[in-house]
Amino acid sequence: MKLCNFFWVLVFLAFAGCVAIPVGPGDQLGAVPPSIQIDQNNVKTWDRPGAFGPVPSELKEAGDKACYGYNNNTKAIGYHPNAQDEKGNKFKDGGYLCVPKE
């Protein structure tokens, strides 16, 4: 991943339960849901990206729309129905793991 893309991945997607990071989802949902963490640079990231499972086909369109947040050049690659925000609250419609489109 290019350094420029990495920067944008970390910066722009904290919208509708979607935060981008440069790590992929697991093959299935993790027992402990992922939650948003805020690092020392005030950047939001998922704490357990491997806890995301694949995006169900019926949620792919909604996931991609959630990932568009600030930049429509992103897509959803992971989903967890119990993903949590930085305060530990469950996102109503689950959370998406987002990355830039290639």
Secondary structure as GFF3:
##gff-version 3
##sequence-region A 1 102
A	DSSP	alpha_helix	3	12	.	.	.	ID=ss1
A	DSSP	beta_strand	14	15	.	.	.	ID=ss2
A	DSSP	beta_strand	18	20	.	.	.	ID=ss3
A	DSSP	beta_strand	36	38	.	.	.	ID=ss4
A	DSSP	beta_strand	44	46	.	.	.	ID=ss5
A	DSSP	three_ten_helix	49	51	.	.	.	ID=ss6
A	DSSP	three_ten_helix	57	59	.	.	.	ID=ss7
A	DSSP	alpha_helix	60	68	.	.	.	ID=ss8
A	DSSP	beta_strand	74	80	.	.	.	ID=ss9
A	DSSP	beta_strand	95	100	.	.	.	ID=ss10
###
